[in-house]
Amino acid sequence: MKNILLILAHPNEESLNHYIASLIKDEMSKKNYVEYIDLYKSDYQQGFYKLENENTKERIYFQDKITKADEIIFVFPYWWGSIPAILKNWLDWNFSTNFAYSYENSKPKGLLKNKKVTVFTTTGAPKFYYDLTGANRRLKNMWKEQIINFCGMELSSFNIFGGIDTKIKNINKIKNRVINIVNT
């Protein structure tokens, strides 16, 4: 049985992101232990990151969850060419020096070895638009190179679902893709 840490970063409970996170939780809970954290509703809210208050009970709580996880799954919307501020703040707080990475001889060394990461993100515009502009490639590379690999983890899959504001007609297709991804 794997220990899964599922992180959701979307404020709207009616969003596709909430649906995807709920689907992942239900599907993965059949064979794994799933710790589900909605960053907007967590009892361990973290204010804007400040260096002077690093060892808070919230950081200790989240870093303990990260340490115990075999796989971390992120679900979030792709807003303004990036991730929601609440998720960026969570990463700043919890993927910290001497926990997620360190420097040896001026070179970074990832400390979160043997952890896999899966990313699910949604966009309002059709996926092909983001493919044409290079935005999808930039987002995936940022996650893969500057977060996942930097911290010593491994990317399992990176999934972008586009055109979600246009019609709900693709919901069954998305549902089937999510189920296939989490069951591989």
GIZIDA-V485579 format. One record per backbone hydrogen bond with DSSP energy under -1.0 kcal/mol. CO is the residue of the C=O (numbers start at 1). NH is the residue of the N-H. Records with the same first field share a line. If there is no record, write none. Layout:
BEGIN
CO: NH, NH
END
This chain:
BEGIN
2: 33
3: 70, 71
4: 35
5: 73
6: 37
7: 75
8: 39
12: 15
15: 19
16: 20
17: 21
18: 22
19: 23
20: 24
21: 25
22: 26
23: 27
24: 28
25: 29
28: 31, 32
33: 4
35: 6
37: 8
38: 41, 42
50: 53
54: 56
56: 60
57: 61
58: 62
59: 63
60: 64
61: 65
62: 66
63: 67
64: 68
65: 69
70: 116
71: 5
72: 118
73: 7
74: 120
75: 9
76: 122
77: 79
79: 82
82: 79
84: 88
85: 89
86: 90
87: 91
88: 92
89: 93
90: 94
91: 95
94: 96
96: 99, 100, 101
100: 111
101: 98
102: 109
104: 107
107: 104
109: 102
115: 154
116: 72
117: 156
118: 74
119: 159
120: 76
121: 161
122: 78
123: 164
125: 163
126: 129, 130
127: 131
128: 132
129: 133
130: 136
134: 138
135: 139
136: 140
137: 141
138: 142
139: 143
140: 144
141: 145
142: 146
143: 148
144: 149
147: 151
148: 153
149: 152
151: 112
154: 117
157: 119
159: 121
161: 123
168: 171
170: 174
171: 175
172: 176
173: 177
174: 178
175: 179
176: 180
177: 181
178: 182
179: 183
181: 184
END
